[in-house]
């Protein structure tokens, strides 16, 4: 049986420790094979807990390598469909090796190595989906591909199934996840998936219909390849600005939208980040939450250069969506409005430089605090959705008391009130179908 070192393409990405244990279990002396089989079983079980995989875990593991490896073939298949020529020959060579690994019988290996529990990994059944790495949709797609690859008659059919997956789902970290954050490790920029993103939808946000429609229209145009604008969502705290952007990730993931969260101190990485994603077959929103700058900070210049300026044009598959409580993102002091002084002869130019960042967002959407009447309507709708068991008068009284003690009138305040009421009902045992655990 051939080794990992014989692969031409699919050898750079993924955890190959289990593959090493597999080969030891197949080839080593009985004592070494027994130990390797035990490690293989523990590794497969840990993988199932992390990913939610089911069925033949050995096949799932091999499939995860194939869908995670970003190489010349997989990236080309994702962007343009199945490539021809020499690189396809390399991919077929690798599929022949994976075919040998897929054909391994875990039940026979369990008998040979004296680890009978290993045979259970050939038909693993998870009680429920608790994976921490993939969404339920992607997890299911990988497990279905695993079964299809195992049943394929030859390497050619295996490769055909894999190419369809690349076009439909994607490849690698960016292809298999919807949201990301940046990390610097050992001096290198890394794009890490956010595996637990709030399952919020635009319909969950009560009110702000015009604001949401402007956001949807711009995003739809972006996804269709039509001209679209960088967008700034600004206004009062707790009005749903951040939730609106998160909702886009959940709504448009299947259409190729990906969101990368960029913090203020990471703006210096923008050019490098865009260079790494501009040729991928996705549409990227660079998401900057609660964006603002103090008057002494200059990192905003990185953002200005990316939005508009510099020799290199911003790629068509990248937009910037930012949220802020400030309309003007850079704090402006009274000294900026003072008369000309010796330290800055062209003070008006300085002021204009600070204010020009706001002007670089082609679309600005205002999220204002709700009126008392709108706030009560938000509370009413949320209470109805959650099945809160209070009369209209009782709910109104609770809403008024809650906003006085907390942050005033806002959607966030209303959401916190409903969560509090639901929690109390659960503890009191008054919510139907709720189990109490003491």
N, C-alpha and C positions, 0 to 999 in steps of 0.2 A: 504494500500500500504506500502510495507516494506521500511526500512530506510537504510541509508548508513552504519550504525553501524552493520548491519546484514551481510555485505559482509565478506567473509573469505580471499580473495586474492586481489581483485581490489579496494583497499581503501587507498593506501599510496601515489599514484602519481596523480597529476592533481589538477585542481581548482574545489573544490566541493561547492563553495558558491552558484552557480546557482542551484545545486541540493537541497540545503537547501531552497532556495527561492521557488523552485517548490513544495516542500512538504508543506511549509507554505501556498502557494496559493491553494493547494488542501484541507488543513485541518483547516486553521485558520478561525476566524470569518470574516464576509464580509469585514470589514475595513482593517484588517490585511492581508487578502487574496488579496484585491485590491492593496495594497502597494507592496506586495511580487510579484504579477504578473507584476507590472510595473518594478520592479527591474529585474525580469527574462527577460522581453522583452529588456530592455536596455543592459543587460549582453549578451544576444544572438546576438544583433545587433553589439555590440563592438567586440565580438568574430568573427563574420563574416568579419568585417573590418580588423582584425588582421590576419586571416587565409585564407580568400578568400573562405570560405565554402559557399555552396549553397544548395537548396532543403529544406528539413525539418531541421531547425537549431537545434531543440531539439534533434533529432536523431543524427545529426552531433556532438553535444556536448557529448552525451553519448558514441558515437564511439571514440571520441578523448580520453576519459578516458581509454577505453579498449586498444587502441593502444599505449598509453603513459606509462601505468603502468608496471614497471619492477618487476615482482614477480617470484616465483619459477616456476609457470606454463608457463608464457609467455616467460621467458628466455629459458626454456627447449624446448618449441615448436619452438623457433627461431633457436636453435642450432641443435636439433636432430629430429624435427618433434613432432607430438602429443604424449605427455607422457601418460602412463597408470597408473592405480593404484589409490591410495587415492587422489593424487593431482588433478587428472582429475575429481574425484567426487566433490572436492571443487570448481573446475572451473564451473562444471555444476550447482552447487548450486547457484553460483553468476550469471550465465547466466539466471537462472529462475527469479532472482530479476531484472536484466536488462530487461528481457522480459516484466515485469509489467510496467517498466518505459517507454519502447518503445511503449507500447500500449496506453499510455496517449494521449488524443485527445486535441490538443492545441485549436482547434476551440471551443470545449465545455468548456475548461478552460477559454477562453477569454470571453465567454458569462456569465459564472458563476461569474467571478471576476469583470466584468464591464470594462475590458480592451480590447476592440474589436480589437485593432491593433495587439494583440498577435497572432491572427489567421494568420496574414501575415507571421509569422515566420515558418509556416508549409509548405510554398512554396516560399522560399526566392530566388529571382533572382538577381544575381550580374551583374552590367553593364559590368564590365571587371575584370580581375584578378589583384588584387592589394594587395594580402596577403603579410605580412611581416615575417611570421613564417615558412611556408613550401614552398618547390619548387612546381611548377605547377603540376608536376607528382605526388608527394606525396599528395598534396591537392586533386587532382582528385581521387586518389586511396582511400582516407579516405571517400570521399563523396559517392563513389560507394559502399564501404563496408557498409556505413550507410544505404543505400537503401536495400542492400542484407540482413542485419540484421533485418531491419524492416519487410521484407517480409518472413523471415524464419518462419517455422511453429512451431518450438519448440526450447527449449534451446540447444538440441543436434545439430541441424542444425546451430544455431547461433555460437556455439563453433567451428564447422567444418569450417565455413567461416572465423572465426577469426584466426584459426590455419594456413590456407592458406595465409592469409595476413602476419602473422608473418614470415613465411618461404620466401615469395616473396619479402616483403618490409622490415620488421624488426619490432622492438619494442623499445619504449622509445626514448630518445633524440638521442642516437647514431644510432639507426636504421632508424630514419626518417630524418636525415640530413647528409650532405656530408662533412662538414668542421666544425672545432671546435677550440676554444681557451680555455686557462686555467684561472680560477679566484679563488682567495682565499677569502672566506667569513666566518667570525666568526671562523677563525682558521682551516677551512676545505677546501680541494681542490675540486673545482667544474669544470666540463667539460661543457662549454656553447657552443651552436651552433652558427656558423656564418651564419646568414640567408641571407645575400646579398654578394655573391661571384661573381667576374667578370666572365662572360660567355665567357671565352677565350678557344679556342681549339688549338691543336698543329698545325693544318693546317693554323691557323691565323698567326703563327710566320714564317715570310719569311726567308729562309736560314737556316743554322745550321742543315742541314738534317742528317749528321752523328751523331751530338750530340743528336738530338731528337730520332734517331733510337736506340742509345745506351740506352737512358732513357726508351724508350718504351719496348725494349727487356728485360731489368732488371725488369721492373714493371710487364710485362706479366708473366715472370717466377715466380715472387712473388705471383701473383694472382692464378697461377696454382698449387701452393704448391711446386714448384721446388726450389732448392737453388738460392738465390738472395743476392745481396750485398747492404750494406749501401752505399749511394751515395752522393758525393760532387760535386756540380756544381760550378765551380769557373771561374773567368775571369773578363773582363772589365764591367764597369757599363753600364746599359741600353741595355744589349745584349739579354735579354729574359730568364734569369735563373729563376727568380721567376715566370714569366708567364708560363714557361714550367711545373713547379710543379702544379700551379693552374689548368692548362689544364688537368692534370692527374685526378684531382678531378672530373671535369666535364665529362671526357671521360669514367672513369671506376667506377663511382658511382653504376651503375646498376649491376656491378659484385662484389659488396661488398667492394670497396675501400673507406676508410675514412681517412681524413687528419686532424691531430691535430697540430695546430701551437704552438710552444714552444719558448718563448723568453729566452734570455740568462740568465736573473735573475731567471728564473723558472727551470733551470736545476736541482736544488736540489730536485725537485718534481718528477724526472724521474722514480725512483723506485716505488713510490706510484702510479703514473699514469699507468705504465706498469702492476702493480698488478691489477688494476681495469679493464683493457681492454684485458688482455691476454686470457680470457676464452670466449670472445664474438665471435660471428660467422661472423667476418669481418676481413679484412686485413687493418692494420693501418700504415700510414706513419706519423712519427713524424717529422714535418716540421720546420726547423730552418732557418729563412731568415736572410741574411746579417750577418752570424756568424763570429765573430772574437773576439779576446781577447787581452787586453793590457798585457804587460809583468808582471805587478803586480797583475793581476787577477788570481784566482785559481779555478773558477767555472768550468773550462774545465775538471777538474778531475772527476766531476760527469758524464760527457759525456763519458770520456774514460772508466770509470768503467762499464757503461751500454753497450757500443759497444763491449768491449772485456775485460773480467776480472770479478772477483767476483765469488762466489760459484754458484749463480743461473744463469742458461743459459737464454739468451734473448729469449723470446717466438718466435715461427715460424711465428706468425701473426703480427709481428712488425718489421718495418725497419725505419732507420733514413735517411731522405733526407735533406741536408743542402745546402745553397747557400752562396757564399762569393766572395768578390772582391780580396781576398788574397788566394794564393795557400797554404801558411803556415798560419794556422788560428791564431797562437799566435805571436804577434809582437816580432821580434827578434832584439835586439839592438847590436851595435858594442861592448858593454861591454861583451856580451855573447861570443864573439870571442876572448876576451882578454886572456892574459896569466893567468895562475893559480894565484889566490890571496888568502890571508889569510881567507877571508870571505866565500870562497867556494872552498875547496880543489879539489873537483870533479866537476869542472865547466863544463866539457864536458858532464857529466851525466845530468846536468841541461839543457843544450842545447838539448840533445837528448830527454829528457822528453817533452820539448816544441814542438819539431818537430814531435814527434810520433803520435800526434793527427791526423795529415793529413794521416799518414800511416794506420790508423784504418778504413778508408773508403775504402772498397774493390774496388769501382768503382769511378773514378774521371773523370769528363767530363769538357772539356775546352770550354768556350764561349768567343771567341776573338772579338775585335772590327772589324767591317767590313772594307774592303778597300774602297776607294772612289768609285770604280766601283760597288762594292757590295751594298754600301749605296744607290747609285742612282737606282739600281735595286729594292731594298726594297721600296724606294719611289714610283717607277713606279708601282709596283704590288699593293701597298696599295691604290694609287690613282685610279687605274683601278677598284679595289674592291669597293671603295667608290663613284665611278662615278664622280671624280673631273673633272670639265670642263675647263681644260687647255691643250694647245698644249704641245708636248714633249719638245720643247725648253723652253717654259715658265715654265714648271714644273721643268726642270733641273736648270734653273736660280734661282727659288725659293728654291730648295733644297740646292744649294750652299750657298745662302745668309743665309738660316736658320741655317745651321750647323756652319757657322762662328760666328753667334751671340749666339749660344747655346752650347751644350755639345759636339760638334764635331760629328764624324761619329759613329752612333749607331742606333739600331733599335728603341730605345725610341725616339731619335731625329726625326727619320722619321715619327713615329706615331704622335708626337706632331705637326709636320708640316702639316700632312694630316688633323688632327683635326682642326687646324687653318684655313686651306683652306676651309674645309667643312663649318665651322662656318661663314666665310665671305660670302660664296655663299648663305647660308640660310638667312643671314641678307639682302643680296642684292636681294633676291627673284629670283635667277637664277637657283635654284635647282628644277627640276620638281616634282610636287606632294607635295612640302613643304608648310605648312600654316605658315603665319606670324602673330604673336600675338604682338600687340603694346600696 
